[in-house]
Amino acid sequence: MPVTENKRLKTAGHVSWNLLLIATGSVLGAGAVNSILLPMEFFGAGFTGIALLVHYIIPWAPVSIIFFILNIPVYILGYMFVSRRFFLYSIPGMIFFSIALVYVKFQVPLNDKILAAILGGIIMGTGTGITLRSQGSGGGLDILSVMFLSLFSIRLGTTILLFNVALLAAAAALFPIERALYTLIFIFISSNITNIVVTGLSQRKTVLIISSRWEQISKVIMEQIQRGVTILSGRGAYTEKEENILYTIISFNELPPLKKIVRDIDPEAILVVNDTLEVMGYRIGNQPHW
């Protein structure tokens, strides 16, 4: 097969995969809106929440049309501050979600509002996370979240949570506060599920290892886990003894074998594991792809 033909097929498959992620996320998000938020009279999150708020004030205004109109100025910002590719992939995201808001609806046999808020948050957060696993978004607050992540390294779910707290504060002034509090549960669950789906098992861990057998441990890590190791110089404050400290960055699923390596070589070794907010770099990096 010619190289150009192979490249064309690879590009087509890449585009199709991204569109599938966006469509799947849009269906889940729209299902959460139509099947849980509207029946329970919750306000929702992000631009969907604004669209629902306007819909409750003006019942004849369709949520899908309000959402579409609100997105127009935001897409200009996405084009300016993120990337052209993200902008182009986000256009079908907005279209898919707007259409799904019209047609996607399923029955949820729940009368308890707290359980409905939890389930709605899981569905919406999963949908948002799946969409953001693509190289685009579903529009609205997704675009602002990616923009803030790119400019200020603020996590996606954090932006969503803070924006929606402000939205609920405004909504609580117009409607019963109970509706705002139920919606807050929904938003909290949704934002955390979004972070989990986007980062998932790819979230990196930084590891510090203090051991007298540091040379053997570093060699085995590089051979078996195939991760780079940095040797730091340290000194004990009490003993004033010079120490070599191993520093490495691994993925979540590489942590158990790393622990086993250290434990087998030196049971008395000190191992410290830390979560990372973001890692950029060759091979180990989990930097955003937008």
Helices and strands as residue ranges (DSSP letters): H 3-32, I 33-37, H 38-40, H 46-57, H 63-81, H 84-103, H 113-132, H 141-152, H 156-172, H 177-199, G 200-202, E 204-210, H 214-220, I 221-225, E 230-235, E 242-251, G 252-254, H 255-265, E 270-275
